[in-house]
Amino acid sequence: MEFIDLGRQMDRIRPSVSARMEKVLHHGQFIMGPEVGELERQLADFVGVKHCISCGNGTDALQMALMAAEVGPGDAVFTTTFTFIATAEVISLLGAEPVFVDIDPRTFNIDPAELQKQVERVRSEARLTPKAVIPVDLFGLPADYAVLEDYCRKQGLFMLEDAAQSLGSSLQGRMAGSFGDCGSTSFFPAKPLGCYGDGGALFTNDEQLAARLRSIRIHGKGSDKYDNVRLGVNSRLDTLQAAVLLAKLEVFRDEIQARQKVAAGYSSRLGERFSVPFVPEGAVSAWAQYSIVVEDRSALQAQLKAAGIPTNIYYPKPLHRQTAYQNLGYGPGSFPQAERISESILSLPMHPYLLENEVSQVAEACLQSKTASPRG
């Protein structure tokens, strides 16, 4: 059993992938070829926005958006402490300071009430200027945008949705990537929509922001590549990767539905014993991961390994406890919910081609263990 089985997906889409890649090899436009534009149009339609700007990877997408918002030294950018370091890393690379926020223990996403507390604290200290917020749609579940969008608008904060794990999910009928001033995503192979290398994209309805992003993507390009109107980066999506993504988009909606079935199978079997993922009313998760909270994680992980079942831990250490961020002065207990979840969360195999008997096998192995979800 694979944690994420890309081989089964490839068996389904091989003819389309091969045909599209062969077309690229024939026309030879390996950089910004026609498939890139076609992909951007299809993704914009899928997400429900006017503009999609593809780029080299998901980390670049985050950085480009903050560059377009003119985030820099002296600025505070607020984000969850319970995520991969890329979300905060780009803030630091631009000379701004990440201000971490605790999570809602049910969804594992940024807690809007805690965000408000951190913004008020930073304003009262007057050392940094609150500039932006980056909510992360963790494990494929959109953050609480009904509250977050309104709050950021009233506070004059640029909001960048980190939808690296959530493309294909939705909230009250709106697709992930469409929230805030700008959305970003990653096409890393293990993501719900992944290519066969690195890739990323940005989404927005703002014409001026889209133009800045397209410029930043190619060294701050103006009218031509030797007319540089701003500082930028080199972050173009390879045409071959666009071809792969076009093939995957053909089956993506089916795969999102298949992920719902897998998740429902897990939850129905495990819900009485373990703390299973919570999906608020009106939300549809992309199920990048299926994660349970357990009392004795090491014991369960070892038992599953012995049964031939792979697992992963996302994330064993919150960002405020990473060595790279010790200079910010956060200590143990600074963000109790994130710290508690990081010590007890465990992700089970999840992909759209997981068979029903495999879901049953994983669930049965979990139920045979002596551990359960911790109280409190």
C-alpha positions in Angstrom: 0.0 0.0 0.0 1.2 3.5 -0.9 0.7 6.6 1.2 0.0 8.5 -2.1 -0.2 6.2 -5.2 0.7 8.2 -8.3 1.2 5.0 -10.2 -2.5 4.2 -10.2 -3.3 7.7 -11.4 -0.7 7.3 -14.2 -2.3 4.1 -15.3 -5.5 6.1 -15.9 -4.1 9.1 -17.6 -1.1 7.7 -19.4 -2.5 8.1 -23.0 -3.4 11.8 -22.4 -0.1 12.6 -20.7 1.9 10.9 -23.4 0.0 12.7 -26.2 0.3 16.1 -24.6 4.0 15.7 -23.8 4.7 14.4 -27.3 3.1 17.6 -28.7 5.4 19.7 -26.6 8.4 17.8 -27.8 7.3 18.3 -31.3 6.8 22.1 -31.2 9.8 22.6 -29.0 8.5 25.7 -27.0 9.7 24.4 -23.7 9.5 27.8 -21.9 6.1 29.6 -21.8 4.7 27.4 -24.6 1.1 27.4 -25.6 0.2 24.7 -23.0 1.1 27.2 -20.2 -1.5 29.7 -21.5 -4.1 27.0 -22.0 -3.5 25.7 -18.4 -3.8 29.2 -17.0 -7.2 29.7 -18.7 -8.5 26.4 -17.6 -7.4 26.9 -14.0 -8.9 30.4 -13.9 -12.2 29.0 -15.0 -12.0 26.1 -12.5 -11.2 28.4 -9.5 -13.7 31.1 -10.7 -11.4 34.0 -11.0 -10.3 36.3 -13.9 -6.6 35.6 -13.7 -4.3 32.7 -13.2 -0.5 33.3 -13.3 1.5 30.1 -13.3 5.0 30.0 -11.8 7.9 27.7 -10.9 6.7 26.3 -7.5 4.3 27.0 -4.6 6.9 28.8 -2.5 7.6 31.2 -5.4 3.9 31.8 -5.7 3.7 33.0 -2.1 6.8 35.1 -2.4 5.6 36.7 -5.7 2.3 37.7 -4.1 4.0 39.3 -1.2 6.4 41.1 -3.5 3.4 42.4 -5.5 1.9 43.7 -2.2 5.2 45.5 -1.5 5.8 43.6 1.8 9.2 44.4 3.2 11.3 45.4 6.2 9.2 46.7 9.1 6.1 44.9 8.1 4.3 42.2 10.1 2.7 39.3 8.2 0.4 37.1 10.2 0.2 33.4 9.6 -0.5 30.1 11.3 2.3 28.4 13.2 1.0 25.0 12.2 2.1 24.6 8.6 5.2 23.9 6.4 8.0 26.4 6.7 7.5 27.8 3.2 4.6 29.9 4.3 6.7 31.8 6.8 10.0 31.5 5.0 8.9 33.9 2.2 8.0 36.5 4.7 11.4 36.4 6.2 13.2 36.4 2.9 11.5 39.7 2.0 12.8 41.3 5.2 9.4 41.3 6.9 8.6 39.5 10.2 6.2 36.5 10.5 3.8 36.8 13.4 2.5 33.4 14.3 -1.1 32.7 15.3 -2.6 29.7 17.0 -5.1 27.3 15.4 -8.7 26.2 15.8 -8.2 22.7 17.3 -11.2 21.3 15.2 -10.0 22.4 11.7 -6.3 22.9 12.4 -6.6 26.2 10.4 -5.8 29.7 11.7 -8.1 30.8 14.5 -9.7 34.2 13.5 -10.1 35.2 17.2 -6.4 34.5 17.8 -5.5 36.4 14.7 -7.4 39.5 16.0 -5.4 39.2 19.3 -2.1 39.1 17.5 -3.0 42.1 15.2 -4.0 44.1 18.2 -0.8 43.2 20.1 1.4 44.3 17.2 -0.5 47.5 16.7 -0.2 48.4 20.4 3.6 47.6 20.4 4.0 49.9 17.4 7.3 48.2 16.4 6.0 46.6 13.2 3.3 47.7 10.7 0.6 45.0 10.2 0.6 44.5 6.4 -0.8 41.0 5.4 -2.4 37.8 6.5 -1.6 34.3 5.0 -4.3 31.8 6.1 -3.3 28.2 5.1 -6.0 25.7 4.0 -4.4 22.9 5.9 -4.9 19.3 4.7 -7.3 20.5 2.0 -9.9 22.3 4.1 -10.5 26.0 3.4 -9.9 28.4 6.4 -12.8 30.4 7.9 -12.9 32.9 5.1 -16.4 34.2 6.0 -14.7 35.8 9.1 -11.2 36.3 7.7 -12.1 38.2 4.5 -14.3 40.6 6.4 -11.7 41.2 9.1 -8.8 41.8 6.7 -10.9 44.2 4.6 -11.8 46.2 7.7 -8.2 46.2 8.9 -6.7 47.1 5.6 -4.7 43.9 5.5 -3.6 42.2 2.3 -4.9 38.6 2.4 -3.0 35.9 0.6 -4.7 32.5 0.6 -2.2 29.6 0.8 -4.2 27.0 -1.1 -1.1 24.7 -1.7 -3.1 21.8 -0.2 -6.6 22.7 -1.0 -7.1 23.2 -4.8 -10.4 21.5 -5.6 -12.0 22.3 -2.3 -14.7 24.8 -1.7 -16.5 26.9 0.9 -20.1 28.0 0.5 -19.8 27.3 -3.3 -16.6 29.3 -3.8 -13.5 27.4 -4.9 -10.2 27.4 -3.0 -7.8 29.9 -4.5 -10.5 32.5 -5.0 -10.4 34.0 -1.4 -8.7 37.2 -0.3 -6.8 39.5 -2.6 -4.8 36.6 -4.1 -4.7 32.9 -3.8 -1.6 30.7 -4.4 -1.2 27.0 -4.9 1.5 24.3 -5.4 1.7 21.6 -8.0 4.2 19.5 -6.1 3.6 15.9 -7.1 1.9 14.9 -3.8 -0.6 17.7 -3.9 -4.2 17.1 -4.9 -3.4 18.5 -8.4 0.3 17.8 -8.9 2.7 17.8 -11.8 5.8 15.6 -12.3 8.2 18.1 -10.8 7.8 21.6 -9.3 5.1 24.1 -10.3 2.8 26.6 -8.8 0.2 29.2 -9.6 -1.5 32.4 -8.4 -5.2 33.5 -8.7 -6.8 36.9 -8.5 -9.6 39.1 -9.8 -7.4 42.2 -9.5 -6.2 43.4 -12.9 -3.3 45.5 -11.6 -2.2 42.8 -9.2 -2.2 40.2 -12.0 -0.1 42.5 -14.2 2.4 43.0 -11.4 2.6 39.2 -10.8 3.2 38.5 -14.5 6.0 41.1 -14.5 7.6 39.7 -11.3 7.5 36.2 -12.7 10.0 37.2 -15.4 12.6 39.4 -13.7 10.3 42.4 -13.4 9.6 42.5 -17.1 8.1 45.6 -18.7 7.3 45.9 -22.4 10.0 43.3 -23.2 12.6 41.1 -21.4 15.2 43.9 -21.6 12.8 46.5 -20.1 12.8 45.8 -16.3 10.4 48.0 -14.5 10.7 46.4 -11.1 12.7 43.7 -9.3 11.4 40.2 -9.9 12.3 36.6 -10.0 12.8 33.8 -12.6 9.8 31.6 -11.9 8.2 30.2 -15.1 6.2 26.9 -15.2 7.8 24.5 -17.7 5.7 23.8 -20.7 6.1 20.0 -20.1 4.7 20.4 -16.6 1.8 22.4 -18.0 1.1 19.5 -20.4 1.0 17.1 -17.5 -1.3 19.3 -15.5 -3.7 19.6 -18.4 -4.0 15.9 -18.6 -4.6 15.7 -14.8 -7.2 18.4 -15.0 -9.3 16.1 -17.2 -9.9 13.8 -14.3 -9.5 16.2 -11.4 -13.2 16.7 -10.5 -13.6 12.9 -10.5 -10.6 12.5 -8.2 -12.0 15.1 -5.7 -15.2 13.1 -5.5 -13.3 9.9 -5.0 -11.4 11.6 -2.1 -14.7 12.3 -0.5 -15.6 8.6 -0.6 -12.3 7.6 0.9 -12.5 10.2 3.7 -16.1 9.1 4.5 -15.0 5.5 4.6 -12.4 6.3 7.2 -14.6 8.6 9.3 -17.5 6.1 9.4 -15.2 3.4 10.7 -12.9 5.4 13.0 -15.3 8.2 14.3 -16.3 6.4 17.5 -12.8 5.8 18.6 -10.7 8.6 17.3 -10.9 12.3 16.7 -11.5 12.3 12.9 -11.3 15.4 10.7 -14.0 18.0 11.1 -15.5 19.6 8.0 -17.7 22.6 8.7 -21.2 22.9 7.1 -20.8 24.3 3.6 -17.2 23.2 3.2 -15.8 20.5 0.9 -12.2 19.4 1.6 -9.8 18.4 -1.1 -8.4 15.9 1.4 -4.7 16.4 0.7 -4.3 14.5 3.9 -6.6 12.5 6.2 -5.3 13.1 9.7 -6.5 11.7 13.1 -5.6 12.8 16.6 -4.4 10.0 18.8 -3.2 9.5 22.4 -0.2 7.3 21.8 1.0 8.2 18.3 4.2 6.3 18.3 2.5 3.1 19.3 -0.1 3.4 16.6 2.4 4.4 13.9 4.6 1.4 14.8 1.6 -1.0 14.7 0.5 0.3 11.3 4.0 0.0 10.0 4.2 -3.6 11.1 0.9 -4.2 9.1 2.5 -2.7 6.0 0.5 0.6 6.3 2.5 3.8 5.7 1.8 7.0 7.8 3.2 10.5 8.1 3.2 13.3 10.6 2.2 16.8 9.5 3.6 18.6 11.4 5.7 17.3 14.3 7.0 20.8 15.2 5.1 24.1 14.9 7.0 26.9 13.2 7.5 29.0 16.3 9.6 26.1 17.7 11.8 25.7 14.6 15.4 26.6 15.1 15.2 29.2 12.3 12.6 31.2 14.3 14.1 31.0 17.8 15.1 34.7 17.4 11.4 35.7 17.6 11.3 34.8 21.3 8.4 32.4 21.3 8.7 29.7 23.9 6.9 26.4 24.8 3.2 27.1 25.5 3.1 30.2 23.2 0.5 28.5 21.0 -1.0 25.7 23.0 -3.4 24.3 20.5 -0.8 23.9 17.7 1.6 22.4 20.2 -0.9 19.9 21.4 -2.0 18.9 17.9 1.6 18.6 16.7 2.2 16.0 19.4 -0.8 13.8 18.6 -1.7 14.1 14.9 -1.1 11.2 12.4 -1.9 11.1 8.7 -3.2 7.9 7.1 -2.9 6.9 3.4 -5.0 9.2 1.3 -5.4 9.4 -2.5 -8.4 9.0 -4.9 -7.4 5.5 -6.0 -7.4 4.0 -2.6 -9.7 0.9 -2.7 -12.5 0.3 -0.3 -10.9 -2.9 1.0 -7.7 -0.9 1.6 -9.6 1.7 3.6 -11.1 -1.1 5.7 -7.6 -2.6 6.2 -6.2 0.7 7.5 -9.2 1.3 9.7 -9.2 -2.2 11.1 -5.5 -1.9 12.0 -6.2 1.4 13.8 -9.1 -0.1 15.7 -7.0 -3.1 16.8 -4.6 -0.7 18.7 -5.1 0.2 22.3 -4.8 3.9 21.7 -7.6 6.4 21.1 -7.9 10.2 20.9 -6.6 12.2 23.9 -9.1 14.1 26.0 -9.3 17.9 26.1 
